[in-house]
Amino acid sequence: MSYVLACALFLEFCAVLLVFIGGYALWQRRKNHVSLMNYFAALALSTALYAAGYGAEILDVSLAGKLLWLKVQYLGIPFIPAFWLCVALTYSGREQWLQPRALAALFTVPVLTLALHFTSSFHGLHYQVEGLTANGPFLHVKVHYGLWYWVHFAYLSLAVVGGNLLFLQQWRQAEPLYRRQVLVMFLASLVPWLAYLLYLLKLTPWGLDLTPVFFSCSLLAFACGFFWLQLFDLVPVARAAVFDMISDGIVVLDRKQRLLDSNVAAGKMLPELKEPGCIGRRMETVLPQYPVLLAQVAQREEGEERVRWRLPGKEEEICASRVVPIVDPKGQGSGLIVVLQNVTEEVRLLERLQQAATMDGLTQVYNRTHFFQLCQGEFRKEAADVKTFALIIFDLDHFKRINDTFGHQAGDEVLRQVSKAAQEVLRDSDLLGRYGGEEFILFLPRSSAQEALQVAERLRLRIAALRLPELGEGWPLSASFGVAEGQASLETCLLAADQALYEAKHDGRNCVRVKMPEA
């Protein structure tokens, strides 16, 4: 009797443990995969009914009592393979397979098994009771198995094998960081087969059915994998769905700057991360050709800063990176997260916006506002050094006639060619801007009026030599120039150059005039 009591108490303990695990899974739905926890809780509670009913059956010595507890067991037994397969499908990322119609089909056999078991005395399709048989200190119900029992056995076997294969596939595809968790799942899925094998070969002591015990051990291992070995509170499939779908590159390092993980986007930016064997190596050995990134990782462990660098071999692409410390609940640093972004389009957009704000769209020289901003900066330098500067203003002669005769497209081409000619005669330190309409302005730092006169004369001859197909033969281009030398005031020099331009136009155009600012 002591063996009987011990076995019964152990089975009841397993049942209580499974109820606790199932309840804990339902409570964990708040921060874990909801569907997975629901199916796992249902699996645990179904197995708990099996274990509790079997423990009570062992203690009961009457046939009627044993049959009653057998009915309690069958409130859970038929549904164990269905919930087992639901857990495996959800854990392996195939939750979309469990649509209402699929679930209805999956639970058809369990529901029929339950119904046929409770009505088996009328038809014997599940089994027929033949009485009690003794095996050592234990009394067992002797039955003759019917057709549906073997249908249910085949269904159970297929479901368990399907779950085994799903866990095996998940383990083979798992990232190295998550393989320990998935390995626990896979090995735990094999445990029920040991119970079946021992029971079929009649190797269990006194003919006991150890299936609920082995299932309890399997689900306990599952619980360890879900709740204690789980990383980032995500199952691996959920991790892949989130981590690998992030458009930014993510690289995870431990406190010794060894590579722990990276997502798909990071591998596209840094192909070295996809090479076998890089997990566990220090970052400088995996990515030696990225000195800017390595310096940022080495120096920015205490904060977050965005750094831009060009991708080797892809000089037209620019990447931005920032380093974020991983801090544990005790406030201790446990690693780093490196976030990578391909900002090529962003940089190009900013460059275009900056160009639009500073350059004249037609001639690609400085617009008037930005030209004078630059001039003010240069003027302050000149004033500090007590050096002179010069301004040149020139205006295309009879430009309105060109627009009226040949059209505005021809006029635009004239402006482009004139601005190009002006850039060719300037020094690197000189500034060229579009003053307005067909007028251009030049700022020549550290230049006298005589030097500016020579520049203006060269440019005048260059413009006069231009021949554009848009204007046809025999249509000469010319420009009038006003030159002024300044030192004390940019505004005064500008006024003098404007007056000199007026004199050049008054004197017949296509000439250069110089005027010194009034003191």
C-alpha positions as CSV (number, residue, x, y, z in Angstrom):
1,M,0.0,0.0,0.0
2,S,2.9,2.3,0.7
3,Y,4.0,2.1,-3.0
4,V,0.4,2.8,-4.2
5,L,0.1,5.8,-1.9
6,A,3.6,7.2,-2.8
7,C,2.7,6.9,-6.5
8,A,-0.7,8.5,-6.1
9,L,0.8,11.4,-4.0
10,F,3.5,12.0,-6.6
11,L,0.9,12.2,-9.4
12,E,-1.2,14.6,-7.4
13,F,2.0,16.7,-6.8
14,C,2.6,16.7,-10.5
15,A,-1.0,17.8,-11.0
16,V,-0.6,20.7,-8.5
17,L,2.7,21.7,-10.1
18,L,1.1,21.7,-13.6
19,V,-1.8,23.9,-12.3
20,F,0.7,26.3,-10.9
21,I,2.6,26.4,-14.2
22,G,-0.6,26.9,-16.2
23,G,-1.7,29.7,-13.9
24,Y,1.7,31.3,-14.1
25,A,1.6,31.1,-17.9
26,L,-1.8,32.9,-17.9
27,W,-0.4,35.6,-15.6
28,Q,2.7,36.0,-17.8
29,R,0.5,36.9,-20.8
30,R,0.9,40.6,-19.8
31,K,4.5,40.6,-21.0
32,N,4.9,37.5,-23.2
33,H,3.4,36.1,-26.3
34,V,-0.4,36.0,-25.5
35,S,-1.4,33.1,-27.8
36,L,1.6,31.0,-26.9
37,M,0.9,31.4,-23.2
38,N,-2.8,30.6,-23.7
39,Y,-2.0,27.3,-25.5
40,F,0.7,26.4,-23.0
41,A,-1.6,27.0,-20.1
42,A,-4.3,24.8,-21.7
43,L,-1.7,22.1,-22.3
44,A,-0.5,22.2,-18.6
45,L,-4.1,22.2,-17.2
46,S,-5.1,19.3,-19.5
47,T,-2.1,17.3,-18.4
48,A,-2.9,18.2,-14.7
49,L,-6.4,16.6,-15.2
50,Y,-4.7,13.5,-16.6
51,A,-2.2,13.3,-13.6
52,A,-4.8,14.1,-10.9
53,G,-7.3,11.6,-12.3
54,Y,-4.7,8.9,-12.6
55,G,-3.5,9.4,-9.1
56,A,-7.0,9.1,-7.8
57,E,-7.6,6.0,-9.9
58,I,-4.5,4.3,-8.4
59,L,-5.9,4.8,-4.9
60,D,-9.4,3.7,-5.6
61,V,-9.8,-0.1,-5.4
62,S,-13.3,-0.4,-6.9
63,L,-14.1,-0.8,-10.6
64,A,-16.8,1.9,-10.5
65,G,-14.4,4.3,-8.8
66,K,-11.6,3.6,-11.2
67,L,-14.0,4.2,-14.2
68,L,-15.1,7.5,-12.7
69,W,-11.5,8.7,-12.3
70,L,-10.8,7.4,-15.8
71,K,-13.5,9.8,-17.1
72,V,-11.8,12.7,-15.2
73,Q,-8.5,11.8,-17.0
74,Y,-10.3,11.9,-20.3
75,L,-11.4,15.4,-19.7
76,G,-7.7,16.2,-20.4
77,I,-6.1,13.3,-22.3
78,P,-7.8,13.9,-25.8
79,F,-6.8,17.5,-25.8
80,I,-3.1,17.1,-24.9
81,P,-1.9,16.4,-28.5
82,A,-3.9,19.3,-29.9
83,F,-2.6,21.8,-27.4
84,W,0.9,20.4,-27.8
85,L,0.8,21.1,-31.6
86,C,-0.7,24.6,-31.0
87,V,2.3,25.4,-28.7
88,A,4.8,24.1,-31.2
89,L,3.2,26.0,-34.1
90,T,3.0,29.2,-32.2
91,Y,6.5,28.9,-30.8
92,S,7.9,28.3,-34.3
93,G,6.2,31.3,-35.8
94,R,3.3,29.6,-37.6
95,E,0.5,31.0,-35.5
96,Q,-1.1,32.2,-38.7
97,W,-1.9,28.5,-39.4
98,L,-4.2,28.3,-36.4
99,Q,-7.1,30.0,-38.0
100,P,-10.7,29.1,-36.8
101,R,-11.2,26.5,-39.4
102,A,-7.8,24.9,-38.8
103,L,-8.5,24.9,-35.0
104,A,-11.9,23.3,-35.6
105,A,-10.2,20.5,-37.7
106,L,-7.4,20.1,-35.1
107,F,-9.9,19.6,-32.2
108,T,-12.3,17.3,-34.1
109,V,-10.6,14.1,-33.1
110,P,-10.2,15.2,-29.4
111,V,-13.9,16.1,-29.1
112,L,-14.9,12.8,-30.7
113,T,-12.6,10.9,-28.5
114,L,-14.1,12.6,-25.4
115,A,-17.6,11.8,-26.6
116,L,-16.9,8.2,-27.5
117,H,-15.1,7.5,-24.3
118,F,-18.1,8.7,-22.2
119,T,-20.4,6.6,-24.3
120,S,-18.1,3.6,-24.8
121,S,-20.3,1.3,-22.7
122,F,-23.0,1.5,-25.4
123,H,-20.9,0.9,-28.5
124,G,-17.4,-0.2,-27.5
125,L,-15.7,1.9,-30.2
126,H,-13.2,3.3,-27.7
127,Y,-12.8,0.3,-25.5
128,Q,-14.7,-2.3,-23.6
129,V,-14.1,-2.8,-19.9
130,E,-13.3,-6.4,-18.9
131,G,-12.8,-5.9,-15.2
132,L,-9.8,-5.5,-12.8
133,T,-6.4,-7.1,-12.9
134,A,-3.7,-7.0,-10.3
135,N,0.0,-6.2,-11.0
136,G,2.0,-6.2,-7.8
137,P,0.4,-3.9,-5.3
138,F,-1.6,-2.1,-8.0
139,L,-5.0,-2.8,-9.4
140,H,-5.6,-1.8,-13.1
141,V,-8.7,-1.6,-15.2
142,K,-8.5,-4.3,-17.9
143,V,-9.9,-3.1,-21.2
144,H,-10.2,-4.3,-24.8
145,Y,-9.3,-1.5,-27.1
146,G,-11.7,-0.6,-29.8
147,L,-11.2,1.0,-33.3
148,W,-11.4,4.6,-32.1
149,Y,-8.7,4.1,-29.5
150,W,-6.2,3.4,-32.3
151,V,-7.4,6.4,-34.3
152,H,-6.8,8.5,-31.2
153,F,-3.4,6.9,-30.7
154,A,-2.4,7.6,-34.3
155,Y,-3.6,11.2,-33.9
156,L,-1.6,11.6,-30.7
157,S,1.5,10.2,-32.3
158,L,1.3,12.4,-35.3
159,A,0.8,15.5,-33.2
160,V,3.7,14.7,-30.9
161,V,6.0,14.0,-33.9
162,G,4.8,17.2,-35.6
163,G,5.7,19.2,-32.5
164,N,9.1,17.4,-32.3
165,L,9.9,18.3,-35.9
166,L,8.8,22.0,-35.4
167,F,11.1,22.3,-32.4
168,L,14.0,20.7,-34.2
169,Q,13.6,23.0,-37.2
170,Q,13.4,26.0,-34.8
171,W,16.6,25.0,-33.1
172,R,18.5,24.6,-36.4
173,Q,17.4,28.0,-37.5
174,A,17.9,29.8,-34.2
175,E,20.5,32.5,-33.8
176,P,23.5,31.4,-31.6
177,L,22.3,33.7,-28.8
178,Y,18.9,31.9,-28.6
179,R,19.9,28.3,-29.2
180,R,20.1,27.4,-25.5
181,Q,16.5,28.3,-25.0
182,V,15.3,26.4,-28.2
183,L,17.5,23.4,-27.3
184,V,15.6,23.1,-24.0
185,M,12.3,23.2,-26.0
186,F,13.5,20.5,-28.4
187,L,14.8,18.1,-25.8
188,A,11.7,18.6,-23.6
189,S,9.5,17.7,-26.7
190,L,11.3,14.3,-26.8
191,V,10.5,13.3,-23.2
192,P,6.9,12.0,-23.8
193,W,8.3,9.5,-26.3
194,L,10.3,7.9,-23.6
195,A,7.1,7.3,-21.6
196,Y,5.3,5.8,-24.7
197,L,8.3,3.6,-25.4
198,L,8.5,2.2,-21.9
199,Y,4.7,1.7,-21.7
200,L,4.5,-0.1,-25.1
201,L,7.5,-2.4,-24.3
202,K,5.9,-3.1,-20.9
203,L,9.1,-1.9,-19.1
204,T,7.3,0.3,-16.6
205,P,7.1,-1.0,-13.0
206,W,3.9,-2.9,-12.2
207,G,2.4,-1.8,-15.5
208,L,2.0,1.8,-14.5
209,D,1.3,4.5,-17.1
210,L,4.1,7.0,-16.7
211,T,2.9,9.3,-19.4
212,P,1.5,12.0,-17.1
213,V,4.8,12.0,-15.1
214,F,6.9,12.4,-18.2
215,F,4.6,15.0,-19.7
216,S,4.9,16.9,-16.4
217,C,8.7,16.9,-16.6
218,S,8.4,18.0,-20.3
219,L,6.2,20.9,-19.4
220,L,8.3,21.9,-16.5
221,A,11.3,22.1,-18.9
222,F,9.1,24.2,-21.2
223,A,8.3,26.5,-18.4
224,C,12.0,27.0,-17.6
225,G,12.7,27.8,-21.3
226,F,9.8,30.3,-21.5
227,F,10.2,32.0,-18.1
228,W,13.8,31.7,-16.9
229,L,15.9,31.2,-20.0
230,Q,14.0,33.7,-22.2
231,L,15.9,36.7,-23.5
232,F,14.4,40.1,-23.9
233,D,10.9,38.7,-22.9
234,L,10.5,37.4,-26.5
235,V,10.4,33.9,-28.0
236,P,12.9,33.5,-30.8
237,V,10.3,33.9,-33.5
238,A,9.0,37.0,-32.0
239,R,12.5,38.3,-31.6
240,A,13.2,37.6,-35.3
241,A,9.9,39.3,-36.3
242,V,10.9,42.4,-34.4
243,F,14.7,42.5,-34.4
244,D,15.2,41.6,-38.0
245,M,12.4,43.8,-39.3
246,I,13.9,46.9,-37.8
247,S,15.1,49.1,-40.7
248,D,18.0,50.5,-38.6
249,G,21.0,48.2,-38.2
250,I,21.4,46.9,-34.6
251,V,24.6,45.4,-33.2
252,V,24.6,44.0,-29.6
253,L,27.9,43.9,-27.7
254,D,28.7,42.6,-24.3
255,R,30.7,44.6,-21.7
256,K,34.0,43.3,-23.3
257,Q,32.8,44.6,-26.7
258,R,32.3,41.1,-28.0
259,L,29.7,40.6,-30.7
260,L,26.5,39.0,-29.4
261,D,24.0,39.6,-32.1
262,S,23.1,41.7,-35.1
263,N,20.0,42.1,-37.3
264,V,19.5,41.8,-41.0
265,A,19.8,45.6,-41.6
266,A,23.2,45.7,-39.9
267,G,24.4,42.8,-42.0
268,K,23.5,44.7,-45.2
269,M,25.4,47.7,-44.1
270,L,28.4,45.7,-42.7
271,P,28.6,42.4,-44.6
272,E,31.4,41.3,-42.2
273,L,28.7,40.7,-39.6
274,K,27.2,37.8,-41.7
275,E,30.5,35.9,-41.8
276,P,30.4,32.6,-39.9
277,G,32.2,32.6,-36.5
278,C,31.9,36.3,-35.9
279,I,29.6,35.9,-32.9
280,G,31.7,36.0,-29.7
281,R,34.6,37.9,-31.2
282,R,35.7,41.4,-30.2
283,M,34.4,44.1,-32.5
284,E,37.8,45.3,-33.6
285,T,38.6,41.8,-35.0
286,V,35.3,41.6,-36.8
287,L,35.3,45.2,-38.2
288,P,38.9,46.4,-38.4
289,Q,38.2,48.5,-41.5
290,Y,35.8,50.8,-39.7
291,P,38.0,52.9,-37.5
292,V,35.5,55.7,-36.9
293,L,32.9,53.2,-35.6
294,L,35.5,51.4,-33.4
295,A,36.6,54.7,-31.9
296,Q,33.0,55.6,-31.1
297,V,32.4,52.3,-29.5
298,A,35.6,52.6,-27.4
299,Q,35.0,56.2,-26.3
300,R,31.2,56.6,-26.0
301,E,30.3,54.0,-23.5
302,E,29.0,56.6,-21.1
303,G,26.7,58.4,-23.4
304,E,25.0,58.6,-26.8
305,E,26.4,60.5,-29.8
306,R,25.7,60.2,-33.5
307,V,28.7,59.9,-35.8
308,R,28.7,59.8,-39.6
309,W,31.2,57.8,-41.6
310,R,31.4,56.5,-45.2
311,L,31.0,52.8,-45.9
312,P,34.2,51.2,-47.2
313,G,33.8,50.2,-50.9
314,K,30.7,52.3,-51.1
315,E,32.0,55.8,-51.0
316,E,28.7,57.3,-52.2
317,E,26.9,55.9,-49.1
318,I,27.1,57.5,-45.7
319,C,26.2,55.7,-42.4
320,A,25.4,57.3,-39.0
321,S,26.0,55.4,-35.8
322,R,25.2,55.9,-32.2
323,V,26.2,53.8,-29.2
324,V,23.7,53.2,-26.3
325,P,24.8,51.5,-23.1
326,I,22.8,48.5,-21.8
327,V,22.2,48.9,-18.1
328,D,21.0,46.1,-15.8
329,P,18.5,46.7,-13.0
330,K,21.4,47.4,-10.6
331,G,22.6,50.3,-12.8
332,Q,25.7,48.4,-13.9
333,G,26.7,48.4,-17.6
334,S,26.2,45.0,-19.2
335,G,27.0,45.8,-22.8
336,L,26.4,48.2,-25.7
337,I,23.8,48.6,-28.5
338,V,25.2,50.1,-31.7
339,V,22.4,51.6,-33.9
340,L,23.3,52.0,-37.5
341,Q,21.5,54.1,-40.1
342,N,22.1,54.6,-43.8
343,V,21.7,58.4,-44.0
344,T,22.8,58.8,-47.6
345,E,19.5,60.1,-48.8
346,E,19.2,62.3,-45.7
347,V,22.6,63.9,-46.4
348,R,21.8,64.3,-50.1
349,L,18.5,66.0,-49.2
350,L,20.2,68.3,-46.8
351,E,22.8,69.2,-49.4
352,R,20.1,69.9,-51.9
353,L,18.2,72.1,-49.4
354,Q,21.4,73.9,-48.4
355,Q,22.2,74.4,-52.1
356,A,18.7,75.8,-52.7
357,A,19.2,78.2,-49.8
358,T,22.6,79.4,-50.9
359,M,22.9,79.0,-54.7
360,D,21.1,80.5,-57.6
361,G,19.2,77.6,-59.2
362,L,19.8,78.8,-62.8
363,T,23.5,79.8,-62.8
364,Q,24.8,77.7,-59.9
365,V,26.6,80.7,-58.3
366,Y,25.8,82.2,-54.9
367,N,22.4,83.8,-54.6
368,R,22.3,87.5,-53.5
369,T,21.6,86.8,-49.8
370,H,24.3,84.2,-49.3
371,F,26.8,86.2,-51.4
372,F,26.5,89.2,-49.0
373,Q,26.7,86.9,-46.0
374,L,30.0,85.6,-47.2
375,C,31.2,89.0,-48.1
376,Q,30.5,90.3,-44.6
377,G,32.6,87.5,-43.2
378,E,35.4,88.3,-45.6
379,F,35.1,92.0,-45.0
380,R,35.6,91.5,-41.2
381,K,38.7,89.5,-42.0
382,E,40.0,92.3,-44.3
383,A,39.2,95.0,-41.8
384,A,41.1,93.2,-39.0
385,D,44.1,92.9,-41.3
386,V,43.7,96.5,-42.6
387,K,43.7,95.3,-46.2
388,T,41.8,96.4,-49.2
389,F,39.2,94.5,-51.2
390,A,37.4,95.2,-54.4
391,L,33.9,94.7,-55.8
392,I,32.9,94.2,-59.5
393,I,29.4,94.6,-60.7
394,F,28.6,93.7,-64.3
395,D,25.4,93.7,-66.3
396,L,24.8,92.0,-69.6
397,D,24.0,94.6,-72.3
398,H,20.7,94.5,-74.1
399,F,19.7,91.3,-72.4
400,K,16.0,92.1,-72.7
401,R,16.4,92.0,-76.5
402,I,17.8,88.5,-76.3
403,N,14.7,87.3,-74.3
404,D,12.3,89.1,-76.7
405,T,14.0,87.8,-79.8
406,F,15.1,84.3,-79.0
407,G,13.0,83.4,-75.9
408,H,13.6,83.0,-72.3
409,Q,15.2,79.6,-72.7
410,A,17.9,81.2,-74.8
411,G,18.3,83.9,-72.2
412,D,18.7,81.4,-69.5
413,E,21.5,79.6,-71.4
414,V,23.2,83.0,-71.9
415,L,23.2,83.5,-68.1
416,R,24.6,80.0,-67.5
417,Q,27.4,80.5,-70.0
418,V,28.3,83.9,-68.7
419,S,28.4,82.7,-65.1
420,K,30.7,79.8,-66.2
421,A,33.0,82.3,-68.0
422,A,33.1,84.4,-64.8
423,Q,34.1,81.4,-62.7
424,E,36.9,80.6,-65.1
425,V,38.7,83.9,-64.6
426,L,38.3,84.1,-60.8
427,R,40.8,83.0,-58.1
428,D,39.8,80.4,-55.5
429,S,39.4,83.1,-52.8
430,D,37.1,85.3,-55.0
431,L,33.3,85.2,-54.6
432,L,30.8,85.3,-57.4
433,G,27.1,85.9,-57.0
434,R,24.0,86.7,-59.0
435,Y,23.0,90.3,-58.1
436,G,19.6,90.1,-59.8
437,G,18.3,89.5,-63.3
438,E,21.2,89.8,-65.7
439,E,23.5,91.4,-63.1
440,F,26.4,89.6,-61.4
441,I,28.7,90.7,-58.6
442,L,32.2,89.7,-57.6
443,F,34.1,90.1,-54.3
444,L,37.9,90.1,-54.6
445,P,39.6,90.0,-51.2
446,R,43.1,91.5,-50.7
447,S,42.8,93.2,-54.1
448,S,43.2,96.8,-55.3
449,A,41.1,98.6,-57.8
450,Q,43.8,98.1,-60.5
451,E,43.8,94.4,-59.9
452,A,40.1,94.3,-60.1
453,L,40.2,96.3,-63.3
454,Q,42.4,93.6,-64.9
455,V,40.0,90.9,-63.8
456,A,37.0,92.8,-65.2
457,E,38.7,93.4,-68.5
458,R,39.6,89.8,-68.9
459,L,36.0,88.8,-68.2
460,R,34.6,91.4,-70.5
461,L,36.7,90.0,-73.4
462,R,35.7,86.4,-72.5
463,I,32.0,87.3,-72.6
464,A,32.5,89.1,-75.9
465,A,34.1,86.0,-77.4
466,L,31.2,83.8,-76.4
467,R,29.3,82.3,-79.3
468,L,26.0,80.5,-78.5
469,P,24.0,78.4,-81.0
470,E,20.8,79.6,-79.3
471,L,21.6,83.2,-80.6
472,G,22.6,82.3,-84.1
473,E,25.4,84.0,-86.0
474,G,26.1,87.7,-85.8
475,W,24.6,88.4,-82.3
476,P,27.4,89.6,-80.1
477,L,27.3,89.4,-76.3
478,S,28.7,92.2,-74.2
479,A,28.7,93.4,-70.6
480,S,29.3,96.6,-68.7
481,F,31.4,96.6,-65.6
482,G,31.7,98.8,-62.5
483,V,34.7,98.4,-60.2
484,A,35.3,99.9,-56.8
485,E,38.0,99.5,-54.1
486,G,37.0,99.4,-50.5
487,Q,38.4,99.2,-47.0
488,A,36.2,101.0,-44.5
489,S,32.7,99.9,-45.5
490,L,31.3,97.2,-47.7
491,E,28.1,99.3,-48.3
492,T,30.2,102.3,-49.4
493,C,32.2,100.2,-51.8
494,L,29.0,98.6,-53.2
495,L,27.5,102.1,-53.8
496,A,30.7,103.2,-55.6
497,A,30.8,100.0,-57.8
498,D,27.1,100.6,-58.7
499,Q,27.9,104.1,-59.7
500,A,30.8,102.9,-61.8
501,L,28.5,100.5,-63.6
502,Y,26.1,103.3,-64.3
503,E,29.0,105.3,-65.9
504,A,30.0,102.3,-68.0
505,K,26.5,102.1,-69.4
506,H,26.3,105.8,-70.0
507,D,29.6,105.7,-71.9
508,G,28.3,103.3,-74.5
509,R,28.3,99.8,-72.7
510,N,30.8,97.0,-73.2
511,C,33.4,98.7,-71.1
512,V,34.9,98.9,-67.5
513,R,34.7,101.9,-65.3
514,V,36.4,102.4,-61.9
515,K,35.2,104.6,-59.0
516,M,36.8,105.1,-55.7
517,P,34.4,105.3,-52.7
518,E,34.1,108.7,-51.1
519,A,35.9,109.2,-47.8
